[in-house]
Amino acid sequence: MIRALWTSASGMQAQQTNLDVISNNIANVNTTGFKSSRANFEDLIYQDIKDPGVLSSNESRVPTGIQIGLGTKLSDVSKVFSQGSLIKTDRPLDIAIQGEGFFKIEIPGGGEAYTRAGNFQVDNEGYVVTPEGYKLSPNIQISSPETMVSISISPNGKVIVVRNEGGQQTTEELTDIKLYRFMNPAGLKAVGQNLYVYTDASGEPVEGDPNTDGFGKLSQGFLEASNVNIVEEMVNMIVAQRAYEINSKGITTADEMLRVVSNLKS
């Protein structure tokens, strides 16, 4: 019965963590480029009362044995990098990736991070940046914005600016947009602000051109929505709540049984 108390407690802790993950998914249902997380659990060690296959006599063996589990624990929380829906915005610097690639972003201090969120803007120096002001890498700078008529971004990352200079329209090709892939995207470390940094688990980033070799093509005027399935998350929340309640019942039942035992003498 004491074992049952701790086993049920581990189940309650697991479901509390599960609810934390689900709540974060639901909170980010409208976050551009957000990838949902999934909590994965594994069973704890088993107490071996009788090993399977031990001799029960000189001529027979126990077919199954007796092993009593001691509960569950969190094994990992993994990101699910499935494609999110595309939302049409018609903003020239809204760029969605259809495929596996990531944009590379320069972060303060000389570091680099990666994102699926393509809601870019232009800063006071003409650089294409994230909403936090972090520059897209390779850097794209739009000079003389007052003469710019339009900017077009092709599916393979070509950036072309049309200008009106002295009544005549000219075109200027800027730096190409590059995309990056990882051997194990689930190994990326999320650092907030729609950014990820690579780790030993994810592997080094591999650079490539959009719309080639599976890097994904670019869609100008679109944003990738969160891949959170709100119906699925609500069902997961109900399941987590009921599992939490059932584990609490296990603790209550074990406590009642202990109370009965303690009252036997009286």
HULIN-V29574 format. One record per run of one state. SS is the DSSP state (H for helix, E for strand, C for the rest). FROM is the first residue (numbers start at 0). TO is the last residue. If there is no record, write none. Layout:
[[SS,FROM,TO] [SS,FROM,TO]]
//
This chain:
[[C,0,0] [H,1,26] [C,27,35] [E,36,42] [C,43,44] [E,45,49] [C,50,53] [E,54,54] [C,55,59] [E,60,60] [C,61,64] [E,65,68] [C,69,70] [E,71,78] [C,79,84] [E,85,87] [C,88,92] [E,93,97] [C,98,100] [E,101,106] [C,107,109] [E,110,114] [C,115,117] [E,118,118] [C,119,119] [E,120,121] [C,122,125] [E,126,128] [C,129,133] [E,134,136] [C,137,139] [E,140,140] [C,141,143] [H,144,146] [E,147,152] [C,153,157] [E,158,164] [C,165,166] [E,167,172] [C,173,176] [E,177,180] [C,181,183] [H,184,186] [C,187,187] [E,188,191] [C,192,193] [E,194,196] [C,197,204] [E,205,208] [C,209,215] [E,216,219] [C,220,220] [E,221,223] [C,224,228] [H,229,261] [C,262,265]]
//
